[in-house]
Amino acid sequence: MDKIAVLGAGSWGTALSIVLSDNNYHVNLWTYKKEQMEEINKHHKNERYLHVPLPENIVAFSSIEKAVEDVKAIVIVVPTKAIREVSKELNKILNRPVPIIHASKGIEPGSLKRVSQMIDEELEHYNYDDIVVLSGPSHAEDVALRHPTTVTVASLNEEYAKIAQDIFTNDAFRVYTSTDILGVELGGSLKNIIALGAGISDGLGYGDNAKAALITRGLAEIARLGTKLGANPLSFLGLSGVGDLIVTCTSVHSRNWRAGNLLGKGQPLNDVLEQMGMVVEGVRTVKAAYRFAKEENVEMPITTGIYDVLYNHKEPKEIVEQLMTRSKREEMDDIAHLLYERYSK
């Protein structure tokens, strides 16, 4: 039985381990918490993150070195703030080429680097073109229950993308491939900001009309910035774009939606984060997107409004009023225009 290492035993890392286990791989699941390792190995449970029994071919390790020994592929599923630390550990260990697939969604606020770029910077003998990103509408809770889920894997190395597609695909988990790693990563990262906004809207009690408008205009912002940075606008109409955006903005499983919902109900940010108990990537990513918008001269009013709520202590209702009273404009000046500009020549 081939072995695959999954680095990160949170809800998403555990869910992906279940997919790989179902595909008859022996999964080495790394966690830095020894008590979590013991719970997984002795009781086949990871109760803090997922309330499902874990297959016996998922074995937990507290040593990255042991977890990646003789594996067919490495799947990185840690929060973005831990990407560099984990990558540095891998840099000390890896002495042979092995596909690296990451399923983390976020942007580093200080450097404005995407996850693939951070991994590339820390792995001295690994080529950026070989990194694979896995993204799409995929809440861990649904995946762990084997509910139908469809995602995208993207890489400039089409062979590695197909390897990732092969090891993950099964009857409940369908995988498409792409070469637009930039668009897939940006879609997966920036949608968390809009999900915060959707949660705020729901917390304010504004109903479905407001949320639908926020999701739609949020997609326009994501595509506007992503295309300016060089992504294919079609990626934002795919699974890692609008697909992931919809599920993250509408599901109670979404940490970002839940955090936004509490903010909309008037709770302070620090209290919200403490209450969540898990990483809320959108809170970190909004800093990066706000800087991107300024530096690239890209209009992102929803992102700016959420940034003001989180970091300038503006009232959510005040931000909504600002968005609703912006100057009049045509609707089809965003994604449709981007597609026309790209494909009409």
TAQUI-V882524 format. One line per field, one symbol per residue. ss: DSSP state (a for helix, b for strand, c for the rest). phi: phi as a letter, one per 30 degrees, with the letter a starting at -180 (. if undefined). A space follows every 50 residues. Layout:
ss->???
phi->???
This chain:
ss->ccbbbbbcccaaaaaaaaaaaacccbbbbbcccaaaaaaaaaaccbcccb cccccccbbbbccaaaacccccbbbbcccaaaaaaaaaaaaaacccccbb bbccccbccccccbaaaaaaaacccccaaacbbbbccccaaaaaccccbb bbbbcccaaaaaaaaaaaccccbbbbbbccaaaaaaaaaaaaaaaaaaaa aaacccaaaaaaaaaaaaaaaaaaaaaaccccaaaaacaaaaaaaaaaaa ccccaaaaaaaaaaccccaaaaaaaaccccaaaaaaaaaaaaaaaacccc aaaaaaaaaaaccccaaaaaaaaaccccccccccaaaaaaaaacc
phi->.dcbccckcdddddddddedddcicdccccbdcdddedddddchbbedcb cbdcdddcbcbccdeddcdhcdabccbceedcedddddddddcdbadbec ccbcblbdddcidddddddddccdcbdedcdcccakdadeddddcidebb bbcbadcddddddddddcdadcbcbccaccdddddddddddddddedddd edddidideddddddddddddedddddddjddedddccddcddddddddb cddddddddddddddjddedddddddibdcdddddddddddeeddchcdb ddedddedddcchddeddddddddcdddadddccdeddddddcdc
